[in-house]
Amino acid sequence: AMDLAYVCEWEKKPKSNHCPSVPLVCAWSCRNLVAFTTDLKNEEEKDLTHMVHIIDTEHPWDVYSVNSGHAEVITCLEWDQSGSRLLSADADGHIKCWSMTDHLANSWENTVGSMVEGDPVVALSWLHNGVKLALHVEKSGASNFGEKFSRVKFSPSLTLFGGKPMEGWIAVTISGLVTVSLLKPNGQVLTSTESLCRLRCRVALADVAFTGGGNIVVATSDGSSTSPVQFYKVCVSVVNEKCKIDTEILPSLFMRCTTDPARKDKYPAITHLKFLARDMSEQVLLCASNQNSSIVECWSLRKEGLPVNNIFQQISPVVGDKQPMILKWRILSATNDLDRVSAVALPKLPISLTNTDLKVANDTKFFPGLGLALAFHDGSVHIVHRLSLQMMAVFYGSSSQRPVDEQTIKRQRTAGPLVHFKAMQLSWTSLALAGIDSHGKLSMLRISPSMGHVLDMNMSLRHLLFLLEYCMVTGYDWWDILLHVQPNMVQNLVEKLHEEYMRQNAALQQVLSTRIVAMKASLCKLSSSTIARVCDYHAKLFLIAISCTLKSLLRPHFLNTPDKSPGDRLTEICSKITDIDIDKVMINLKTEEFVLEMTTLQSLQQLIQWVGDFVLYLLASLPNQGSPVRPGHSFLRDGASLGMFRELMVVIRIWGLLKPSCLPVYTATSDTQDSMSLLFRLLTKLWLCCREENHMTEPDDTLIDECCLLPSQLLIPNIDWLPINDGIISKLQNKQLVRLQFGKAPGLVGHTVSSQFDAFVRAPGQPKIDHLRRLHLGAYPTEECKSCTRCGCVTMLKSPNKVTAVKQWEQRWIKNCLCGGLWRRMPLSYS
């Protein structure tokens, strides 16, 4: 059910070494970035530096380590809902907000912060933005995404004018204070601090959750199991440009183990206190421990009818809704005595359980998002059902005691201190678990979608498909799902994903059009039989982007034009007029709408050249379509993409009349040949064969013969396909543990898929290319570059352009790559 995917550890240095801080904390973002802390110990100066480390799970060795500047140990780390900002808080009451510099996943800076001087922070959370999407596991077979994933009515913690959620964070300190910091649109921070209740007391543990009505609930404990766990409602508002906090006490609870005579003094300390989810303030998980063992309890807040005395019933009978109600904590489940718990990780999937009744919850007990993870001091990790606390899966670490004979257990006990996770986090789909152990080492665990139970292949595929659809709808990164995709699943998953996508309405399809192409590309990368299609999908993403950009430059000649934009009219006319002569198609367009400045046209030449080269490459490869699958193959039967190329060629032809130097450059054998007309004629013939998906025809012999002649008429260009991705995912398919070291990139030894890419990758020493600007960078680039964390696309960090149109093109990719992946800075000597 669980196995180690990879382990990443620190290099042993003689003068300084990473040691885990106490407490050690980690956090996992929806973009699959993991942040964790260690203390850097300098042997010579005997001082400690409190470090924050941020890694992308696909490149764990490329760690970004920063001296946090915190004077005391870091107690909390918290990602925002977009996964692009990180909060850190320490034992001196300082809170810092970290943001990406230049949108790079391996470059971070501290921008703003707040503080409660000298008061350690014990709980921290971003304010809720009001977005909550519920997953309906029982409807995973439904055809409509709206049925599988429904938007839950949920109010933001605080709103600006017009209902826009206000950004900020809330923290709870050890002395019982709650502090709220609000980020104003102008960059200023409004901070306010208030006592949780009139009688302040020590808070050893706390957690924060949110209600659908926009309130905040804080749970606190003083650490003793004989004391009650207290709950408070916190309301935040802005009055006269100042932040105002109101608090109200809610029903409290005592742990069941302290009221049980047999266990009354057995578990003196509460060691973990967590709401089951940030937006589920009605359910809480508690763990009480002694030196050697722990017990875990799950509690639920319910409305119950208050019994009315018979005397009052006779005077005024209570009917139906009039019965007085009271909020009361009820225990849902509790474990037996367990080994001592060292860390707890909760699921982030907002699964909609129609009922908290455990029988209903157990109907879908194989679904990964229903489990929470408990790490123990013996090195093992258990996944238990988040409501019933029943065992779902187990992982035994190298030092944990498997159920073996007594002699082995005795030998293990004398082996020295056990290595165990001191902090851990589940990924956003609960299919992976990151743990930081007592040596500061990062371990990545896979969690089976079937939770170790024998499910048929279809059920496992359905779970993966359902979670891929969830990531497609939310925009979350799906790296943790790819961990479980075997080569024999790829074809099936891609087909099923496409089927589900085609069932959605046209508006939703348009919104998700590029995301599904990126998802298919990342899946196809995992199988040698589909590797060439990766190139096709990335080329399609590039084509869609160029088409959108070039069409957006067209402006109507008169302001009082009809509803349709010039780009829409271009599409309509090109689809209606099926003439193979480019000039006859061009006559039907209002050419005054295509007039652009000369400098703009010249600056777009690199993108125009790519369109021209790709059309030529496709047509030249048509006669070989029966040969083994090669890049470009899927375009030959893709009517929509061929139609897009056809439209672009018409636009380019018109622009060529204004500025001939912006046209694509072809090397032709004849000076009199009109290369654009020739390619457009052949492209139109091919497009007519497959423009109607249900009535496709095979290209006729004359078209194939003409395409066979192309290499003798024009020089066929080499297409620069994407570089091989240096990520870890393809190395993990054989289920062998990969050992890595922070700061040291692994070699490509044992890289199963790389050999398949050799045909599409430039050899070392050949000129490198900027994949977004289509510029040659030389064999050894002198410009600083950034690469995509997912597809490996490379582009220059700083723009060499000053023309507005090209700047607009570059701005499209400032935050994300074509495929939606994040950028990371590359060393100058990249190969």
N, C-alpha and C positions, 0 to 999 in steps of 0.2 A: 504493500500500500504506500510506503514511503521509502525513498532511497536517496542517497547523496548524489547530486549532479556534479557539483564542484566545490572545492575548498580553496580559499585564498588566504594566505598568511603573510605576515610581515617578515622582511629580511632581517636576519639577526645582525645587528651592528654592535661593534665593541663599545662605543661611547654613549649611545643612546638607544633606548628600545621602547616599543609600544607596550604599555601594560593596561589592562582593562580598568576603567575608572569605577568607583563605587559611588552611586549606582551607575551602571552602564545603560545607555538607552539607544534605541534605534527606531527608525520610521521608514515606511515604504510608500512612495507616491503612486498616483494613478498613471504616471508616465514611466513606471518601472525604474525609478531612481531610488536607491537605498542610502539613507544617511545614518551614520552611527558615530559614537564617541569613543575615544581612548585617551589615556594620559600619556604624554611623551616624557619619558623619564631620562634626565641627563645625569649620567653617573658622576661626571666631574663636578658639576655645580650643585648636585643634589636637589634640583628644583623640578617641578612638574609643570608641563604646558598642557592645557586642556584643549584637545584637538577635535575638530569636526571633520569627518570624512564623508564624501559623497561619491557614489559609484553608479554607473549604469550597469544593469544586470547582464547586458550583452558583452560589455568590456570591463569586467570587474577589476582587472589589473590596472586600468587607467584611472586610478583613484585621485580625486581632488582633495588634498588635505590642507586645511587652513587652521592657523592658530586662531581660535575663537575669540581671544581677547577677554574671555571670562576669567575673573580672578579666582573664583571658586568652582567646584566640580559642577558639570552640566547635569541637570536633573530631568529635563524634558526636551524632546524634539518633536516638532509637529509640522507636517506639510499642509499647504492650503489645498482647496478643492481642485485647482487647476494643475497642481504638481509642479509649479514654477517658483514657489517661494517657500522658505523654511523658517520656522521659529525655533530659537534655542533659549532656554532659561536656566539659571544657575542657582546655587545655594546662597547667593548674596542678594537675590531679588532682582537681578538684571535680566531683561528679555531683549533678544536681538532678532531682527528680521533680515534674512539673507535672500538676495535676488541674484538671478543669472546676470553676468556681465556680457553684453553683446549676444544675448540669447544662446550662450554656450553651456552645455551640460557639465563641462569640466572647468568652469570659471565662475566664481561666486564672490559677491561682496556684501558687506553689512551696510544697509541703507538707513533704516530707522530702528527705533527701539523704545523701551519704557523701563521703569524700575520702581521697586518698592524697597528702598535702601535697607540692607541687612536682614531681609525677611525671605528665607529660602522658598522658592516656588515648588509646590508639590503636584500641581495639575495645570495643564495649559491646553487651550484649544482655540482655533479660529472661530469666529462667529459664523453661524449658518447662513448660506446664501439663498435659502429657500428652494433649491433644486433637489428634488428627490424622485428617483425613478425606481419603481418597485418591480422585481422580477417575479413572475408567476410560473413557478417550476411545473405546476400541474398542467399548465397550458403550453408547454414547450413544443407540442406538436401542432399548435395553431398556425394558420398561414399568415395572419396579420401581425406585424410587429407591435401594433397598438394593443393587442390582446396579451402578448407575452410580456411587454414592458409598458407599464402605465405610469403616467406622471401623477404623483401624489400631491394633493393640495397641502402645501407646507409653507408657512410664513417665515420670511427671513428674521433673524434676531433683531435687526434694525434696518429701517428703510430710509432712503433719501427722498427728495422731492420726485414725484412721478412713480414711486414704488420700487426704484432701483435699490438693491441691497447695499448696505454700507459695509465696507470691509473693516476688519479689526480683529482683536483677540481678547480672550478672557483668561485670567490666571487666578489660582487659589494659592495662598501662602500658608506657611506652617503655623502662623499665629492666628489663623482664622479670618484673614482679610480676603476679599475678592476685588481684583483690579481689572478694569476694562480699558482697552486702548482702541480708539477709533481712527482710521486713516481717512483724512479729509481729501477730497479731490485735488486740492492744491499741494498735497504732500505733507501737510502738518499732521501731528498726532495729538488727539484729544485724549487725555487719560484721567480716570477717576478711580478712587479707591474707597471701599466701604466695608464695614464689618459684616460678616455673614449673619450674626445674630447679636443681641445686646450683650450677652455674656460670652465674651471671647474665650476660646479654649484651644488647646494644642490640636493641630491637624497633622497627623502623620501620613495619612493616605487620603487622596481625593480623586474624583473624576467628574467630568462635565458632559452633559447630554442636552438635547434640544427637544422642545415640544412642537407639535404642528401649529400651535397658536402663536409662535414667535417668542415663547419664554425659554429661559435657560434653567436647567436643574443641576444642582451641585450636590454630590454625595461626599460625605466626609467621615473619617474614623480617626480616633486618637491612637489607634494601633493596638488597643487592648480588646480582646474578644468579650470581656465582661462589660464593656461600655457599649452604648447603642450606636448603630450606624445612622448618622443624621442626614436628612435631605432638606434642601432649601430651594425655593423658587427665586430666580433672579430676573428682574425686568430692567432692561437698559433703554434709556431715552435720551434725546438731546433737547435741552431746554436753554434758551438764550445762549446758544453757541457753547454750552457746557454739557459734559456727559453726566447723566444722573443715573444712579443705581438704586433700585428698591429691592429689598429682600423679604422673603416670607418663609416661615418654617413649615415643613411638610411632615407627614407621618414618618416616624423612624422605625427601626427594627433591631431586634437582638438575634444574633446567629443561633440557629437551632442547636448546634453542638454545645453551647454554653448552658442551654436549658435542659439538656439531656443529663440525668444524674450519672450515667455511666461515663460520660465524656466531659463532665463539668470543668475540670481543671486540666484536661489533657492537652488542649490547644490554646495556650495563653495569648498568642499574638495573631492579629489579622495582618497578613502579609500582602494580600492583593485585593483590590477593590476596583471593579470595572463595570460600567454599563455595557450591556451586550452589544450595543451599537450607539454611535453618536446621536442618531435621531430616534432612539428607542429608550426614553427615560423611564419606561414602566418595568424594565427588566434589568436586574443587576446580578453580577457574579461576585461571590466572596470566597476568599480562601484563608483559612486559619491554620497555623502551623506551630509545631514545637521544634526541638533540635533535629529530630529525625523523620518526622512524618507530617502530613497535611490532610486537610479535609476541604472539599469544595462544595459550595451550596449555590443554587440558582433560585432567585426570588422574583416574584412578579407582583406589581401593584394593581389591585383590582377594586372596582366599585362594588360594594356589597350593600344590601338592604339592611337598615337598622331595625332590629325587632322592636315593636311597639307594645308596651304593657297592655294587658287585657282591659284594665280600667279605662285607659285612654281610647282603646278600640271601641268600647261601648259608647263613649261620649261622642267621638268623631271617627267613624270607621275609615281606615286607610284603604283607598282603592287604586289599583294599577300604578300609574306613574307618580302618584302623590306620596308613595312610601319614601321616607327620608333615606338618603344614600350616604355611605361613608367610604373613604379611601382606606384600604388596608393592604399591608404587605403579606403575601402568602408564599410559603416555600413551594417551589415547583419540583425540585429534585435535589438530592444530595448524594455524594459519593461515599463509599466505605473508606477506611483508612488507606491513604496512599503514601508513597515515598515523598520526601520533602519537595514541594514545588519551588522551582527557581525562577520561572518566567511564565507569563501567560500571553498568548496572541489571539486576538479576536477577529472573526471574519468581517470583511468590509462590504460583502454583497448584500444589498438591501432586499433580501428574499421576503416576499409577502406570504406569511403563514396566515391563512384565513382564520385560524383558531389557535389559541395557545394550548389547546388540548393536545396531550402528547401522542395520542393515537393518530391524529391527523398529521402531526409533525413526522411520525415514523413512516408514513406512507412514502415519503421522499427521502428516506434516510441515507440513500446512496449518493445524494447530491453533495458535492464538495463544500459549497458555501454554508451548509448547515452545521459544520463542525468548528470547534475552537480548539486551539492547541495548548497543551500543558507540558512544560519542560521540567524535568526532575533532576535532583542532585546526582543521581546515578548515571546521568548522561542520556537517558531515554526521553522520547517525546511521544505523548499520546494525543490523538485527535479524538475528542468526545463530542457527542451531540450537544448543541448549544442550549437545548431545553431539558432533555432527559438526562444529560451527562453520561449516557451510555457510551462504551468504548466503540469507536469506528475504525481506528487504525493506530498502529504503533510503530515506532522506529527505535532501534537499539543503537546507541552510539558505540564507538570503539571500546569505551570503558564501562558501558552499562551491563548489568547482569541479566543475560538472557536466561530463560528457564532451563538451566543445565544441571549437571550433577553437583553435589554439595562441595566436592573437592575443588572444582574450578572456581566456585564462588568464594571459597576461603582464600585461594591464591589471588583472586582479583582484589579482595579487600585489603590485602597487605601490600598491594602494588604502589600505594601512594595516593595523593589527592586525585579525585576523579575530575575529568574535564566535563563541564556541563554548560548549557546555554544560560547566560546571565540576562540576555535580552533577545527577543525574537519578534518577528512580524510576519503575518500572512500577506500574500500578494492580493491584489484587488479582485482576482477571480478565485482565490483560495486554492489554486493548483500548485503553488510553490510557497516555501517557507524559508526565510532568511534568519539565521541565528548567529549571534556573536557569543563566543564561548569565553571561558575564564582565562584564556591566553590572548584574547583580542583578535582571534581568527574568525573569518566569515565563512559560514557553511551555507550552501544553497541546497535545499531538499525539494525533490519532486513529490507531490501528493497525487496519487492516482485519482482520476475522475470517478472511478468506481469504488473508491475508498477500500480497495483490497478485496472487495467481493467479486465473485465471478459473474460478470455481466456479459451478455452477448455483445459482439462487435458493434451491432447497430446501436445499442444503448450507450456504449462509450462514445461512439461517434456523435450521437444525439446530444450528449452532455457538452462535448467540445464545440459542436455547431451552435448550440444555444448560447454558450459563453462568447463565441466569436461574434455572433449577432449582437450580443449585449455590448461588446467593445465597439462594434461598428456604429451602433446607435448613440453611445455615450461619447465616443471619441477617445476612450482610454486605450493605452498601449496593450497589445495582446501577446507580448513576448512570453509570458508565463504559460499561455495555452500552447505555444509552439513546442515547449519542452516535452509535450506528450504526443506529438504527431510523429508517427513512424512513416517511412517512405511509402509503405503499401496503403496508407490512409489518404495520401495527398490528393490523388485523382478524385476519390469519392467525396472528400470534404469540399474541394473546389467546385465540383458539380452541384452538390447539395446547397452550398452557399449561394451559387448563382440562381438556382431554382427558387430559393426563399426570397432572394432579392427581387426577382422578376414578378413575384406575387404581390409586391407592394404597389401602392398608387404612384402615379407618375411624378408627383411633387416630391415624395420621399425618395424615390429612385434618383432624382436629380441631386438632392442634398447629399446622398450617400455614394454618388457615382465614382468619385475618385478614391474614396476610402475602401470600397470593395476591390478595386483594381490593385491597390497597395496591399491589401490583405491576401489576395490571390498570389501576388508576387512573392510575398514572404513564405507562403505555404509551398509554392512550387520550388523554392530554393532548397527544400528539405528532401527532394527526391532526384536521383540522377536522370530519371526518364523525363522529368518535366523542367529540367534546368534551363533549356533554351527559352521556355515560355517566360521566365523571369525577365529576360531582355525585352521580350515583346510587351509585357505589362508595363515596364518602366518607360519604354518608348511611347506607349499609349498615354501614360500620365503626362509625358512631355508634350505630346501632340495636343491633348486637351488643353493644357496650360497655354501653349502657343496660340491655339485657335481662339481661346477666350481673350487673350491679351491683344492680338492683332485686330479682332473684331471690335474690341472696346475702344480702339483708336478712331474708328469710323464715326463721323458726326453727321446728323441730318443737315442738308443745305439750308432749309428754312425751319424756323422754330415751330411753326404751326403745321408740322407734318403729322401723318397718321400715327396710330399707337405703336406700330411696329418700328423697332430700331433698324438702322441700316444693316446690322449684323443678322437680325432675324430675316429681313427681306433677302439678303444674300443667300441664306440657307434655303429659303422657300424657292427662289428662282433657280438655284443650282439643282434642286431636287426635281423641279418641274421640267426644266429644259435639259433634255438628255442628249443634246447635240455633242458630237465628238470634236467639233472645231471650237477651240477656246475663244476665238474672236467673236463667234456667233453668240456664245453665252454672254460674253462681256457687253455686247450691244444692248442687252435687256436691262442692264444696270444703270443707275444714275451715277455716272462717273464723278460728278462734282462732290458726291459724299465721300469719295476716297482720297480727296486732296489732303496731303500732309506736308509739313515742312521738310525741306531737303535734308537737313541735318538729322531729323527723326528717322527718315527712310534709310539714310546711310547707316545710322547706328543700329538698325534692326537687321543688317545684312547677315550677321552670324546666325540668327534664328531662321531667316529666310533660306540661307544656305543649307541648314539642317533639313528643312522641309524638302528642298530640291534633291538633296543627296538621298534622303530616305525613299522618296518616290522612285528614283532611278534604281536604287538597290532592290526594292520590292519587285519592280517589273522585271529586272534582270534575273531574279531568283525564281520567277514563275515557272520556267521550264523544269526546274529541279524540285518542284513541290512534292514529287513522289519519293524523293530521297529521304534518308533519315532526318528526323525533325531538326530544324536549324532556326536561328533567330529570324523573325519576320514571317515565319510560316503562318501564324494565326491571322495576320493582317490580310492575307490573300483571300480569305473567306469572310472578312469582317466588313459588311457593307457600310456601317455607320462610320468607321474610321476612314475607309476609302473615300466616302462622301466628304469628310472633313478635309482630307488632303486635296480633293477636287476644288472645294471652295477656296482653300488657301492659295491654290495655284492661280485661280481667277483673280484674287486680290493682288497677288504678286505681279501678275501680268499687267494690271492697271498701274500699279506703282512703278513698274519698269518703264512705262511710257513717260512718267514724270522724272524719274531718276534712274537711268539705265544701270548705274554702278551698284544699285541695291539688289539687282537680280542675282540669282544663284549662278555661280561660275561652273561651266561644264568644259571638259576637255574633249572636243569633237574632232573626228577625222576629216570632216568637210566644213569649210568656212561658210558655206551657204545654208547649212542646215539650221532650221528653227527648232532647237532642242525642246523648248517649253511646249510648243505645239505638238511635237511628236509624243512627248511623255503624257500630255493631257489626253491625247487621242487614245493611247494604250490604257491609261488609267481609267478613262470613262468606259471603255469596253469591258474592263475587268469589273468595274463597279456595277455595270448593268447586269452582270452574271449573278451578283450576290446581294443586290440592294434590298430585295424582298426576302426576308429570312425563311419564309415558308415555301418560296418558289425559286430555290437556287438552281442555277444551271452550271455546267462545266464550261470553262473557257474553250472557245473553238480553236481549231488547228491553226487558223491564220493568225490569231492573236499570239499563240504560243510561238509560232514561227517568227513573228515580228519581234517578240521579246528575246528570242534566241539570237537575233541579229544585233541587239542593243550593244553587247560588248565590243562589236566591231565598229559601231558608230560613235559610242561615247565611252570614256574611261569610267569604269564602275568604281565608286569610292569605297574606301574602308570605313565602315561605321564603327564609331567608338562606343561600344557597349559599356555598361557600368563596370567599375572595377570590382574585383572579388572582395567580398566583405570579410574583414578580419575578425568577425565576432565569434562567440563561443558556441552558438546554438547548434551548428552542424557537427561540432565535435562531441556533442552529448548524446547522439542518437543511438550509439551502441551500448548505452547504459553503463559505460565504464566511468569510474570516478576520475575526474580531471583535477590535478593538483596545480594550483597557480600561486604566483607571488605578486604582491602589490608592487606596482611600479615597474614590472618586468613583463613585456608582452611575450606570450608563448610563441614557439615556432609553429610552422604549419605542418609539422610531422604528424602523420595520422589524420590529416585533414581529408575526410572521405569524399567530399563533394568538389574540392578545389580542382582536381584533375579534369573534371567535366567542364570547367570554366575556361580551360587553357585556350580554347579556340577563340574566345571572345575577349581575352585580356591582352593588353599590350605587353610586350616583353620588356624586362628591365633595361634601362638605358634609352628606351624610346621616349619621345615627348609625351609628357602628361597633359591632360586636358581638364579644363574647367567645365564640368558637365552641365552647369546651368547657363553659363554665358557662351558656351561653345568656343572658348578661346584656348589656344595652345599655350601651355605654361613652360615648355622646355623640358628636357630630360631631368634637370635638377632645379626645380622651381625656387626662385628667390623670394617670391611673395608668400606671405603667411596664408595658410589655407585652413578650411574647416571641412570635416567630413560628416556624413549622416551616420548616426548611431545604429541605423537599421539596414539601409541598402548600400552604404559605402560611397554614395555620391559625393564628389569632391568639388569645392568651389572656393574662390578667393575670399578671404575674410573682409578685406576692404574693397570698396568699389573703385574701379579705375575710370568710370564713366561720369559725365556731367550732363548728359542729355536726359530730359525729363522722362521720355518714354521708356528708356532702358532702366532708369531709376525705379520706375513703377514696376517693371518686371522683377527687378532685384528685391523690391520691398515685399513682393508676394512670398518670398522664401526667407525673409529675415528671421522668422521665428522657427519655421519648420522646413524640412526638405519636401520635395515633390511627394514622397511616400508618407509624409506625416511624422517622420522620425525627428528627433532632436539633433542639433549640431554639436560637435565637439571639436575643440581646437586641435590641430595636428602639428607635430614638430616640423621644422623647416626641411629636415632631411627625410621626409616621408618617401617610401619606396612604392 
